Amino acid sequence: MPRFLTMIRVDERSFSALEADPGFEERMGALFREINEAGVMVETAGLVPTSEGTRVTWSGGRLSYTDGPFTETKEVVGGYAILRARDRAEALEWTGRFLSAHPEHWTVGAEVREITEE
C-alpha cells in the first residue's frame, strides 16, 4: 500500500495563543485510536516552533544556514503524519477527519503527498 506524507500547516504566530475547546483532547484521542487500529498511521509528531529551527540552503555551490524564527513565512509546517493508505482518497479522508477534530475557531491546513517508493 502506498504511503502518504501529511504536513500540517499552521500560522505559528497566532496558533499558540488559541485555546482548545473542552472536547478536543477526547476527539483527537478517539481519532488516533481508530487510525492506529485501522493500521493506517505509520508515524506522527508535532514540531517545535521555527524559532528553534534552522534552514539549510544549497546555492551557488555553498551551504548557508539561517536560524529561526522565519518571520517572512506566515504559514509553517507544525507537524506531520505518515499514513499507509489504500489510495490518495483514503489518505485525504483520514486527513480531513484529523482537521475536523480541531476547534472550529482554529485555522489548520494540511498538504498530502504520496511518498515515492522507488
DRENDO-861400 format. One record per residue: residue in three letters; x, y, z of N, C-alpha, C in turn. Coordinates in Angstrom, 3 decimals, m for minus. Layout:
N
<atom res="ALA" n_c1="X" n_c2="Y" n_c3="Z" ca_c1="X" ca_c2="Y" ca_c3="Z" c_c1="X" c_c2="Y" c_c3="Z"/>
...
This chain:
118
<atom res="MET" n_c1="0.850" n_c2="m1.187" n_c3="0.000" ca_c1="0.000" ca_c2="0.000" ca_c3="0.000" c_c1="0.889" c_c2="1.241" c_c3="0.000"/>
<atom res="PRO" n_c1="0.464" n_c2="2.258" n_c3="m0.708" ca_c1="1.266" ca_c2="3.473" ca_c3="m0.758" c_c1="1.283" c_c2="4.211" c_c3="0.578"/>
<atom res="ARG" n_c1="2.354" n_c2="4.978" n_c3="0.777" ca_c1="2.467" ca_c2="5.826" ca_c3="1.955" c_c1="2.280" c_c2="7.275" c_c3="1.538"/>
<atom res="PHE" n_c1="1.750" n_c2="8.075" n_c3="2.457" ca_c1="1.487" ca_c2="9.484" ca_c3="2.200" c_c1="2.042" c_c2="10.317" c_c3="3.348"/>
<atom res="LEU" n_c1="2.684" n_c2="11.423" n_c3="2.997" ca_c1="3.152" ca_c2="12.381" ca_c3="3.986" c_c1="2.101" c_c2="13.476" c_c3="4.090"/>
<atom res="THR" n_c1="1.612" n_c2="13.693" n_c3="5.292" ca_c1="0.664" ca_c2="14.766" ca_c3="5.551" c_c1="1.384" c_c2="15.815" c_c3="6.380"/>
<atom res="MET" n_c1="1.568" n_c2="17.002" n_c3="5.802" ca_c1="2.213" ca_c2="18.100" ca_c3="6.509" c_c1="1.129" c_c2="19.028" c_c3="7.034"/>
<atom res="ILE" n_c1="1.078" n_c2="19.193" n_c3="8.344" ca_c1="0.064" ca_c2="20.029" ca_c3="8.972" c_c1="0.582" c_c2="21.452" c_c3="9.019"/>
<atom res="ARG" n_c1="m0.178" n_c2="22.367" n_c3="8.433" ca_c1="0.249" ca_c2="23.765" ca_c3="8.324" c_c1="m0.542" c_c2="24.636" c_c3="9.285"/>
<atom res="VAL" n_c1="0.192" n_c2="25.499" n_c3="9.987" ca_c1="m0.420" ca_c2="26.417" ca_c3="10.947" c_c1="0.216" c_c2="27.794" c_c3="10.806"/>
<atom res="ASP" n_c1="m0.509" n_c2="28.818" n_c3="11.263" ca_c1="0.060" ca_c2="30.151" ca_c3="11.406" c_c1="0.629" c_c2="30.198" c_c3="12.809"/>
<atom res="GLU" n_c1="1.909" n_c2="29.979" n_c3="12.936" ca_c1="2.519" ca_c2="29.804" ca_c3="14.246" c_c1="2.429" c_c2="31.062" c_c3="15.098"/>
<atom res="ARG" n_c1="2.292" n_c2="32.239" n_c3="14.484" ca_c1="2.214" ca_c2="33.480" ca_c3="15.261" c_c1="0.916" c_c2="33.573" c_c3="16.048"/>
<atom res="SER" n_c1="m0.170" n_c2="33.013" n_c3="15.517" ca_c1="m1.439" ca_c2="33.095" ca_c3="16.237" c_c1="m1.854" c_c2="31.765" c_c3="16.844"/>
<atom res="PHE" n_c1="m1.283" n_c2="30.674" n_c3="16.359" ca_c1="m1.715" ca_c2="29.344" ca_c3="16.778" c_c1="m1.472" c_c2="29.099" c_c3="18.259"/>
<atom res="SER" n_c1="m0.332" n_c2="29.529" n_c3="18.783" ca_c1="m0.005" ca_c2="29.239" ca_c3="20.178" c_c1="m0.944" c_c2="29.948" c_c3="21.152"/>
<atom res="ALA" n_c1="m1.590" n_c2="31.028" n_c3="20.711" ca_c1="m2.491" ca_c2="31.773" ca_c3="21.592" c_c1="m3.903" c_c2="31.181" c_c3="21.611"/>
<atom res="LEU" n_c1="m4.194" n_c2="30.275" n_c3="20.705" ca_c1="m5.532" ca_c2="29.698" ca_c3="20.617" c_c1="m5.733" c_c2="28.633" c_c3="21.686"/>
<atom res="GLU" n_c1="m6.912" n_c2="28.640" n_c3="22.251" ca_c1="m7.237" ca_c2="27.622" ca_c3="23.248" c_c1="m8.150" c_c2="26.570" c_c3="22.627"/>
<atom res="ALA" n_c1="m7.937" n_c2="25.344" n_c3="23.028" ca_c1="m8.778" ca_c2="24.251" ca_c3="22.544" c_c1="m10.061" c_c2="24.198" c_c3="23.361"/>
<atom res="ASP" n_c1="m11.115" n_c2="23.700" n_c3="22.741" ca_c1="m12.359" ca_c2="23.519" ca_c3="23.474" c_c1="m12.229" c_c2="22.286" c_c3="24.362"/>
<atom res="PRO" n_c1="m13.130" n_c2="22.128" n_c3="25.349" ca_c1="m13.003" ca_c2="21.029" ca_c3="26.316" c_c1="m12.992" c_c2="19.627" c_c3="25.696"/>
<atom res="GLY" n_c1="m13.615" n_c2="19.407" n_c3="24.553" ca_c1="m13.680" ca_c2="18.069" ca_c3="23.969" c_c1="m12.567" c_c2="17.745" c_c3="23.000"/>
<atom res="PHE" n_c1="m11.664" n_c2="18.689" n_c3="22.772" ca_c1="m10.620" ca_c2="18.498" ca_c3="21.761" c_c1="m9.747" c_c2="17.273" c_c3="22.035"/>
<atom res="GLU" n_c1="m9.214" n_c2="17.177" n_c3="23.237" ca_c1="m8.320" ca_c2="16.057" ca_c3="23.577" c_c1="m9.041" c_c2="14.716" c_c3="23.405"/>
<atom res="GLU" n_c1="m10.283" n_c2="14.660" n_c3="23.806" ca_c1="m11.053" ca_c2="13.417" ca_c3="23.690" c_c1="m11.289" c_c2="13.053" c_c3="22.221"/>
<atom res="ARG" n_c1="m11.667" n_c2="14.037" n_c3="21.394" ca_c1="m11.886" ca_c2="13.782" ca_c3="19.958" c_c1="m10.601" c_c2="13.299" c_c3="19.296"/>
<atom res="MET" n_c1="m9.494" n_c2="13.977" n_c3="19.607" ca_c1="m8.224" ca_c2="13.617" ca_c3="18.983" c_c1="m7.767" c_c2="12.235" c_c3="19.446"/>
<atom res="GLY" n_c1="m7.944" n_c2="11.926" n_c3="20.723" ca_c1="m7.574" ca_c2="10.609" ca_c3="21.236" c_c1="m8.368" c_c2="9.502" c_c3="20.563"/>
<atom res="ALA" n_c1="m9.679" n_c2="9.720" n_c3="20.391" ca_c1="m10.527" ca_c2="8.719" ca_c3="19.739" c_c1="m10.103" c_c2="8.519" c_c3="18.285"/>
<atom res="LEU" n_c1="m9.799" n_c2="9.605" n_c3="17.593" ca_c1="m9.374" ca_c2="9.508" ca_c3="16.195" c_c1="m8.041" c_c2="8.768" c_c3="16.097"/>
<atom res="PHE" n_c1="m7.098" n_c2="9.070" n_c3="16.975" ca_c1="m5.805" ca_c2="8.394" ca_c3="16.936" c_c1="m5.944" c_c2="6.901" c_c3="17.242"/>
<atom res="ARG" n_c1="m6.820" n_c2="6.556" n_c3="18.173" ca_c1="m7.049" ca_c2="5.128" ca_c3="18.444" c_c1="m7.602" c_c2="4.452" c_c3="17.185"/>
<atom res="GLU" n_c1="m8.574" n_c2="5.078" n_c3="16.550" ca_c1="m9.197" ca_c2="4.495" ca_c3="15.355" c_c1="m8.209" c_c2="4.354" c_c3="14.203"/>
<atom res="ILE" n_c1="m7.423" n_c2="5.389" n_c3="13.937" ca_c1="m6.486" ca_c2="5.337" ca_c3="12.806" c_c1="m5.372" c_c2="4.319" c_c3="13.063"/>
<atom res="ASN" n_c1="m4.979" n_c2="4.158" n_c3="14.328" ca_c1="m3.982" ca_c2="3.131" ca_c3="14.665" c_c1="m4.564" c_c2="1.732" c_c3="14.547"/>
<atom res="GLU" n_c1="m5.788" n_c2="1.530" n_c3="15.023" ca_c1="m6.447" ca_c2="0.226" ca_c3="14.909" c_c1="m6.677" c_c2="m0.160" c_c3="13.456"/>
<atom res="ALA" n_c1="m6.894" n_c2="0.838" n_c3="12.581" ca_c1="m7.090" ca_c2="0.571" ca_c3="11.159" c_c1="m5.773" c_c2="0.255" c_c3="10.455"/>
<atom res="GLY" n_c1="m4.641" n_c2="0.445" n_c3="11.151" ca_c1="m3.338" ca_c2="0.157" ca_c3="10.562" c_c1="m2.876" c_c2="1.200" c_c3="9.565"/>
<atom res="VAL" n_c1="m3.450" n_c2="2.390" n_c3="9.619" ca_c1="m3.128" ca_c2="3.444" ca_c3="8.662" c_c1="m1.969" c_c2="4.316" c_c3="9.147"/>
<atom res="MET" n_c1="m1.929" n_c2="4.613" n_c3="10.443" ca_c1="m0.903" ca_c2="5.507" ca_c3="10.968" c_c1="0.447" c_c2="4.794" c_c3="11.042"/>
<atom res="VAL" n_c1="1.437" n_c2="5.368" n_c3="10.391" ca_c1="2.801" ca_c2="4.855" ca_c3="10.459" c_c1="3.572" c_c2="5.646" c_c3="11.514"/>
<atom res="GLU" n_c1="3.438" n_c2="6.974" n_c3="11.466" ca_c1="4.163" ca_c2="7.847" ca_c3="12.392" c_c1="3.520" c_c2="9.221" c_c3="12.376"/>
<atom res="THR" n_c1="3.550" n_c2="9.910" n_c3="13.503" ca_c1="3.059" ca_c2="11.277" ca_c3="13.573" c_c1="3.770" c_c2="12.016" c_c3="14.685"/>
<atom res="ALA" n_c1="3.916" n_c2="13.326" n_c3="14.528" ca_c1="4.543" ca_c2="14.141" ca_c3="15.569" c_c1="4.299" c_c2="15.612" c_c3="15.276"/>
<atom res="GLY" n_c1="4.340" n_c2="16.401" n_c3="16.329" ca_c1="4.343" ca_c2="17.852" ca_c3="16.186" c_c1="5.786" c_c2="18.316" c_c3="16.092"/>
<atom res="LEU" n_c1="5.968" n_c2="19.553" n_c3="15.669" ca_c1="7.307" ca_c2="20.112" ca_c3="15.523" c_c1="7.478" c_c2="21.309" c_c3="16.450"/>
<atom res="VAL" n_c1="8.707" n_c2="21.541" n_c3="16.902" ca_c1="8.978" ca_c2="22.711" ca_c3="17.733" c_c1="8.794" c_c2="23.965" c_c3="16.882"/>
<atom res="PRO" n_c1="8.608" n_c2="25.121" n_c3="17.503" ca_c1="8.437" ca_c2="26.363" ca_c3="16.744" c_c1="9.643" c_c2="26.670" c_c3="15.859"/>
<atom res="THR" n_c1="9.425" n_c2="27.469" n_c3="14.813" ca_c1="10.512" ca_c2="27.819" ca_c3="13.901" c_c1="11.618" c_c2="28.595" c_c3="14.613"/>
<atom res="SER" n_c1="11.320" n_c2="29.194" n_c3="15.743" ca_c1="12.362" ca_c2="29.908" ca_c3="16.494" c_c1="13.464" c_c2="28.953" c_c3="16.953"/>
<atom res="GLU" n_c1="13.169" n_c2="27.664" n_c3="16.979" ca_c1="14.154" ca_c2="26.662" ca_c3="17.380" c_c1="14.696" c_c2="25.879" c_c3="16.187"/>
<atom res="GLY" n_c1="14.362" n_c2="26.313" n_c3="14.972" ca_c1="14.783" ca_c2="25.601" ca_c3="13.768" c_c1="15.870" c_c2="26.330" c_c3="13.001"/>
<atom res="THR" n_c1="16.446" n_c2="25.644" n_c3="12.037" ca_c1="17.455" ca_c2="26.210" ca_c3="11.145" c_c1="17.146" c_c2="25.755" c_c3="9.731"/>
<atom res="ARG" n_c1="17.193" n_c2="26.678" n_c3="8.791" ca_c1="17.052" ca_c2="26.341" ca_c3="7.371" c_c1="18.444" c_c2="26.188" c_c3="6.780"/>
<atom res="VAL" n_c1="18.630" n_c2="25.151" n_c3="5.995" ca_c1="19.902" ca_c2="24.897" ca_c3="5.325" c_c1="19.642" c_c2="25.014" c_c3="3.828"/>
<atom res="THR" n_c1="20.425" n_c2="25.845" n_c3="3.152" ca_c1="20.232" ca_c2="26.099" ca_c3="1.724" c_c1="21.521" c_c2="25.807" c_c3="0.968"/>
<atom res="TRP" n_c1="21.378" n_c2="25.145" n_c3="m0.168" ca_c1="22.494" ca_c2="24.899" ca_c3="m1.081" c_c1="22.282" c_c2="25.801" c_c3="m2.278"/>
<atom res="SER" n_c1="23.202" n_c2="26.729" n_c3="m2.516" ca_c1="23.070" ca_c2="27.661" ca_c3="m3.640" c_c1="24.455" c_c2="28.134" c_c3="m4.052"/>
<atom res="GLY" n_c1="24.701" n_c2="28.153" n_c3="m5.346" ca_c1="25.989" ca_c2="28.625" ca_c3="m5.846" c_c1="27.156" c_c2="27.795" c_c3="m5.358"/>
<atom res="GLY" n_c1="26.911" n_c2="26.521" n_c3="m5.086" ca_c1="27.982" ca_c2="25.636" ca_c3="m4.645" c_c1="28.364" c_c2="25.800" c_c3="m3.187"/>
<atom res="ARG" n_c1="27.503" n_c2="26.506" n_c3="m2.406" ca_c1="27.802" ca_c2="26.729" ca_c3="m0.992" c_c1="26.581" c_c2="26.452" c_c3="m0.142"/>
<atom res="LEU" n_c1="26.832" n_c2="26.003" n_c3="1.080" ca_c1="25.766" ca_c2="25.833" ca_c3="2.060" c_c1="25.633" c_c2="27.110" c_c3="2.876"/>
<atom res="SER" n_c1="24.396" n_c2="27.481" n_c3="3.187" ca_c1="24.166" ca_c2="28.580" ca_c3="4.117" c_c1="23.144" c_c2="28.124" c_c3="5.145"/>
<atom res="TYR" n_c1="23.198" n_c2="28.713" n_c3="6.316" ca_c1="22.344" ca_c2="28.336" ca_c3="7.438" c_c1="21.626" c_c2="29.586" c_c3="7.944"/>
<atom res="THR" n_c1="20.333" n_c2="29.482" n_c3="8.133" ca_c1="19.542" ca_c2="30.584" ca_c3="8.662" c_c1="18.775" c_c2="30.078" c_c3="9.865"/>
<atom res="ASP" n_c1="19.054" n_c2="30.661" n_c3="11.031" ca_c1="18.337" ca_c2="30.280" ca_c3="12.240" c_c1="16.980" c_c2="30.955" c_c3="12.284"/>
<atom res="GLY" n_c1="15.995" n_c2="30.260" n_c3="12.869" ca_c1="14.661" ca_c2="30.804" ca_c3="13.017" c_c1="14.625" c_c2="31.851" c_c3="14.113"/>
<atom res="PRO" n_c1="13.521" n_c2="32.533" n_c3="14.284" ca_c1="12.252" ca_c2="32.263" ca_c3="13.592" c_c1="12.267" c_c2="32.797" c_c3="12.165"/>
<atom res="PHE" n_c1="11.417" n_c2="32.224" n_c3="11.359" ca_c1="11.326" ca_c2="32.593" ca_c3="9.954" c_c1="10.148" c_c2="33.538" c_c3="9.782"/>
<atom res="THR" n_c1="10.376" n_c2="34.797" n_c3="10.104" ca_c1="9.294" ca_c2="35.782" ca_c3="10.161" c_c1="8.676" c_c2="36.074" c_c3="8.808"/>
<atom res="GLU" n_c1="9.401" n_c2="35.814" n_c3="7.723" ca_c1="8.835" ca_c2="36.076" ca_c3="6.395" c_c1="7.792" c_c2="35.037" c_c3="6.002"/>
<atom res="THR" n_c1="7.693" n_c2="33.982" n_c3="6.773" ca_c1="6.753" ca_c2="32.904" ca_c3="6.479" c_c1="5.602" c_c2="32.964" c_c3="7.462"/>
<atom res="LYS" n_c1="4.383" n_c2="33.159" n_c3="6.939" ca_c1="3.217" ca_c2="33.191" ca_c3="7.816" c_c1="2.813" c_c2="31.778" c_c3="8.212"/>
<atom res="GLU" n_c1="2.721" n_c2="30.899" n_c3="7.230" ca_c1="2.252" ca_c2="29.539" ca_c3="7.468" c_c1="3.444" c_c2="28.589" c_c3="7.479"/>
<atom res="VAL" n_c1="3.533" n_c2="27.754" n_c3="8.511" ca_c1="4.652" ca_c2="26.826" ca_c3="8.631" c_c1="4.131" c_c2="25.415" c_c3="8.868"/>
<atom res="VAL" n_c1="4.998" n_c2="24.441" n_c3="8.668" ca_c1="4.658" ca_c2="23.058" ca_c3="8.990" c_c1="4.791" c_c2="22.902" c_c3="10.498"/>
<atom res="GLY" n_c1="3.674" n_c2="22.608" n_c3="11.158" ca_c1="3.658" ca_c2="22.481" ca_c3="12.606" c_c1="3.680" c_c2="21.037" c_c3="13.081"/>
<atom res="GLY" n_c1="3.502" n_c2="20.113" n_c3="12.152" ca_c1="3.501" ca_c2="18.699" ca_c3="12.484" c_c1="3.385" c_c2="17.885" c_c3="11.213"/>
<atom res="TYR" n_c1="3.445" n_c2="16.576" n_c3="11.362" ca_c1="3.348" ca_c2="15.709" ca_c3="10.189" c_c1="2.778" c_c2="14.362" c_c3="10.596"/>
<atom res="ALA" n_c1="2.333" n_c2="13.631" n_c3="9.597" ca_c1="1.935" ca_c2="12.242" ca_c3="9.788" c_c1="2.330" c_c2="11.478" c_c3="8.535"/>
<atom res="ILE" n_c1="2.733" n_c2="10.246" n_c3="8.713" ca_c1="2.950" ca_c2="9.348" ca_c3="7.584" c_c1="1.864" c_c2="8.289" c_c3="7.685"/>
<atom res="LEU" n_c1="1.060" n_c2="8.205" n_c3="6.636" ca_c1="m0.068" ca_c2="7.282" ca_c3="6.589" c_c1="0.199" c_c2="6.205" c_c3="5.548"/>
<atom res="ARG" n_c1="m0.260" n_c2="5.000" n_c3="5.810" ca_c1="m0.239" ca_c2="3.921" ca_c3="4.821" c_c1="m1.702" c_c2="3.675" c_c3="4.469"/>
<atom res="ALA" n_c1="m2.086" n_c2="4.125" n_c3="3.280" ca_c1="m3.492" ca_c2="4.075" ca_c3="2.873" c_c1="m3.626" c_c2="3.340" c_c3="1.541"/>
<atom res="ARG" n_c1="m4.845" n_c2="2.868" n_c3="1.276" ca_c1="m5.101" ca_c2="2.164" ca_c3="0.012" c_c1="m4.801" c_c2="3.058" c_c3="m1.185"/>
<atom res="ASP" n_c1="m5.174" n_c2="4.334" n_c3="m1.064" ca_c1="m5.009" ca_c2="5.269" ca_c3="m2.165" c_c1="m5.082" c_c2="6.698" c_c3="m1.630"/>
<atom res="ARG" n_c1="m4.945" n_c2="7.654" n_c3="m2.517" ca_c1="m4.968" ca_c2="9.069" ca_c3="m2.141" c_c1="m6.287" c_c2="9.446" c_c3="m1.491"/>
<atom res="ALA" n_c1="m7.384" n_c2="8.896" n_c3="m1.995" ca_c1="m8.705" ca_c2="9.216" ca_c3="m1.446" c_c1="m8.794" c_c2="8.837" c_c3="0.032"/>
<atom res="GLU" n_c1="m8.274" n_c2="7.673" n_c3="0.396" ca_c1="m8.314" ca_c2="7.271" ca_c3="1.798" c_c1="m7.420" c_c2="8.174" c_c3="2.645"/>
<atom res="ALA" n_c1="m6.240" n_c2="8.526" n_c3="2.133" ca_c1="m5.346" ca_c2="9.428" ca_c3="2.872" c_c1="m6.024" c_c2="10.779" c_c3="3.088"/>
<atom res="LEU" n_c1="m6.724" n_c2="11.270" n_c3="2.086" ca_c1="m7.440" ca_c2="12.548" ca_c3="2.216" c_c1="m8.592" c_c2="12.442" c_c3="3.206"/>
<atom res="GLU" n_c1="m9.272" n_c2="11.300" n_c3="3.227" ca_c1="m10.371" ca_c2="11.097" ca_c3="4.177" c_c1="m9.865" c_c2="11.179" c_c3="5.618"/>
<atom res="TRP" n_c1="m8.784" n_c2="10.467" n_c3="5.926" ca_c1="m8.217" ca_c2="10.498" ca_c3="7.279" c_c1="m7.720" c_c2="11.899" c_c3="7.628"/>
<atom res="THR" n_c1="m7.092" n_c2="12.573" n_c3="6.681" ca_c1="m6.595" ca_c2="13.928" ca_c3="6.922" c_c1="m7.747" c_c2="14.882" c_c3="7.201"/>
<atom res="GLY" n_c1="m8.820" n_c2="14.757" n_c3="6.449" ca_c1="m9.993" ca_c2="15.589" ca_c3="6.686" c_c1="m10.591" c_c2="15.346" c_c3="8.062"/>
<atom res="ARG" n_c1="m10.622" n_c2="14.110" n_c3="8.478" ca_c1="m11.132" ca_c2="13.793" ca_c3="9.821" c_c1="m10.235" c_c2="14.383" c_c3="10.897"/>
<atom res="PHE" n_c1="m8.928" n_c2="14.341" n_c3="10.674" ca_c1="m7.984" ca_c2="14.939" ca_c3="11.625" c_c1="m8.224" c_c2="16.444" c_c3="11.737"/>
<atom res="LEU" n_c1="m8.309" n_c2="17.118" n_c3="10.607" ca_c1="m8.526" ca_c2="18.570" ca_c3="10.636" c_c1="m9.860" c_c2="18.915" c_c3="11.280"/>
<atom res="SER" n_c1="m10.894" n_c2="18.142" n_c3="10.985" ca_c1="m12.241" ca_c2="18.403" ca_c3="11.524" c_c1="m12.324" c_c2="18.196" c_c3="13.032"/>
<atom res="ALA" n_c1="m11.390" n_c2="17.472" n_c3="13.613" ca_c1="m11.389" ca_c2="17.254" ca_c3="15.059" c_c1="m10.937" c_c2="18.498" c_c3="15.819"/>
<atom res="HIS" n_c1="m10.332" n_c2="19.453" n_c3="15.123" ca_c1="m9.846" ca_c2="20.681" ca_c3="15.761" c_c1="m11.009" c_c2="21.638" c_c3="16.039"/>
<atom res="PRO" n_c1="m10.851" n_c2="22.531" n_c3="17.009" ca_c1="m11.891" ca_c2="23.522" ca_c3="17.305" c_c1="m12.229" c_c2="24.361" c_c3="16.066"/>
<atom res="GLU" n_c1="m13.488" n_c2="24.736" n_c3="15.948" ca_c1="m13.950" ca_c2="25.483" ca_c3="14.776" c_c1="m13.241" c_c2="26.819" c_c3="14.603"/>
<atom res="HIS" n_c1="m12.818" n_c2="27.457" n_c3="15.683" ca_c1="m12.196" ca_c2="28.777" ca_c3="15.571" c_c1="m10.708" c_c2="28.705" c_c3="15.206"/>
<atom res="TRP" n_c1="m10.143" n_c2="27.505" n_c3="15.065" ca_c1="m8.763" ca_c2="27.350" ca_c3="14.627" c_c1="m8.715" c_c2="27.262" c_c3="13.109"/>
<atom res="THR" n_c1="m7.630" n_c2="27.723" n_c3="12.523" ca_c1="m7.368" ca_c2="27.514" ca_c3="11.103" c_c1="m6.147" c_c2="26.613" c_c3="10.997"/>
<atom res="VAL" n_c1="m6.374" n_c2="25.404" n_c3="10.522" ca_c1="m5.315" ca_c2="24.404" ca_c3="10.380" c_c1="m5.456" c_c2="23.810" c_c3="8.991"/>
<atom res="GLY" n_c1="m4.372" n_c2="23.704" n_c3="8.262" ca_c1="m4.408" ca_c2="23.132" ca_c3="6.923" c_c1="m3.484" c_c2="21.929" c_c3="6.831"/>
<atom res="ALA" n_c1="m3.552" n_c2="21.258" n_c3="5.714" ca_c1="m2.681" ca_c2="20.104" ca_c3="5.506" c_c1="m2.347" c_c2="19.971" c_c3="4.028"/>
<atom res="GLU" n_c1="m1.156" n_c2="19.511" n_c3="3.771" ca_c1="m0.738" ca_c2="19.152" ca_c3="2.420" c_c1="m0.479" c_c2="17.661" c_c3="2.439"/>
<atom res="VAL" n_c1="m1.097" n_c2="16.932" n_c3="1.530" ca_c1="m0.968" ca_c2="15.475" ca_c3="1.480" c_c1="m0.250" c_c2="15.110" c_c3="0.186"/>
<atom res="ARG" n_c1="0.862" n_c2="14.380" n_c3="0.327" ca_c1="1.626" ca_c2="13.985" ca_c3="m0.848" c_c1="2.071" c_c2="12.541" c_c3="m0.720"/>
<atom res="GLU" n_c1="1.952" n_c2="11.798" n_c3="m1.809" ca_c1="2.383" ca_c2="10.406" ca_c3="m1.803" c_c1="3.906" c_c2="10.331" c_c3="m1.751"/>
<atom res="ILE" n_c1="4.410" n_c2="9.387" n_c3="m0.987" ca_c1="5.847" ca_c2="9.170" ca_c3="m0.867" c_c1="6.263" c_c2="8.219" c_c3="m1.979"/>
<atom res="THR" n_c1="7.265" n_c2="8.613" n_c3="m2.741" ca_c1="7.732" ca_c2="7.738" ca_c3="m3.813" c_c1="8.389" c_c2="6.511" c_c3="m3.197"/>
<atom res="GLU" n_c1="8.148" n_c2="5.364" n_c3="m3.794" ca_c1="8.642" ca_c2="4.097" ca_c3="m3.274" c_c1="9.732" c_c2="3.524" c_c3="m4.165"/>
<atom res="GLU" n_c1="10.365" n_c2="4.361" n_c3="m4.938" ca_c1="11.395" ca_c2="3.881" ca_c3="m5.886" c_c1="12.704" c_c2="3.620" c_c3="m5.218"/>
